[in-house]
Amino acid sequence: MFFESTFQSCAFYTGTNALIMLILSVLVVRARVTTQTAIGDGNNPLMAGPLRAHGNNTEYVPVALMLMWALLPFDGSIWLVHGVGLPLTVGRILHAMGLSGNTGPSTLRLAGMMLTWIAYIVGIVGLFYVTFIPPMMAS
């Protein structure tokens, strides 16, 4: 079952975040066609939102996925995988929605970044825990 397998859970979050990346890529191409911008932002403010949404996603998602992947071999890490994957995925969607509306400050962008950072914190703390805290011995 999805919620019981670390591998399937990690695969789900990886696939979902790849889909988010694909959608953001399509939005960049659509903005390029609309604004007739071949490369970069062409000094066109309409390019800023799609480019930053895609760029920000590209900056954060790979490391978060590596954190999840590194947790796979550890018994009982399913909740850590979901603790990274769920806030990451929701956060990336909210952040992209916030940037699609405007490039100024927005509640969705803030919530998206906070959730992304929570995903990082859970992954980092989880990896340090499984690395430095030995499993309890069965008596």
N, C-alpha and C positions, 0 to 999 in steps of 0.2 A: 504494500500500500504506500501511496505517496508520502504520507506524513510519518512513516516508519522507516523508510530507507534513506540513508544519507546520500547515496549515489543518485537515486531518482530525484530527490529534493534538489540536490546541487544541479543536476541536469535540467530540471524545470526552471530554476532561477537563471541558469546560464542561457537557456533557450529564450526565455522571456526577455532578458536584458539584451540579447542579440536582436530580437525583434524590435525592441525600443530603439536600438542603434540603427537598424535598417529604416525605421520610420523617420528618425531624425535625419538620416542621410537623404531620404527622398524629399523631405521638407527643404533641405539645403539646395538640392537640385531644382526643385520647383521655384524657390526664391531666385536662383540664378537665371532660370528661364524668364521669369516674370520681370526681373530687373535688368536682364541682358548683361549680367556680370559673369565674365569668363573665369576669373580667378580672384582670390582674396575677397574683400568686401566692396571693391570698386568705389570706395568712398560713398557708398549708398547706405543710408541708415536702415533701410529695409532688410539688409543682409545681416545686420548685427544679431538679432534674436536667433534666427536659425543656426548661424555659425557658432554662437556661444552655447546654445543648447547642445549641439552636436559635439563641440569641443569639450565642454564640461563633462558630458557623459563619457567621452573618450578618456578623459583624465582620471575619472573616479572608478569606473566599472571594472577595468582589468584587475586592479589590486584587490578590490573586494571579492571578485571571483577567485583570485588566488588564495585569499584568506579562507574562503569556504572549501576550496579544493584541499588545502592543507589540513583541514579538520576531518576529512573523510576517513582516514585510517583509525581514528580513535573511537573506541566503543563508547556509546552513550552520547555522541556528539550531535545527534539529530537536532536537538533544541538549539545548539550553537549554530548549526547550518541554517535553520529557520531564523535564528536571531540575527544572522547576517543577511540572508537572502530576502526576507520579507521587508524590512525597513529599507534596504537598498533599492528593491524593485519599486516599492511605493514612492520612495523618495525621488527616484529618477523620473518617474511619471509626473509627480507634482512639480518638480523643478522644470521639466520641459514645458509643462502647461503654463507655468508662471512666466517663462521667457517667451512663449509664443504670443502672450497677450501684449507685453511691452518689455523693454529692456531696463526699465527702472525697477526700483525696489517693489517687491510684491510678497504677500503672505505665502503664496504657493511656492515661490522660490525659496523663501526662508525655511518653510516646513520641509521642502525637498532636501535642502542642504543639511538640516538638523537630522533628518532620518538617515541620510547617507553617512553622516558622521557617527551616528549611533551604530550603524552597521559596521563601520570600521572599528569602533571601540569594542563592540561585542566580539568581533573576529580577533582583534589584537589580544584582548584580555583572555579569550578562550584559548588561543594558541599558547600564550605564556602559561596559562594554567595547566594545560595538558603536557607542556614541555617541562615545567619545573615542579609540579606537584605529583609525586608518585601515586599510582593507584593504591587504594586501601587493600590490604591483604585479607583474603577470606579466612575466617577462623575455623 
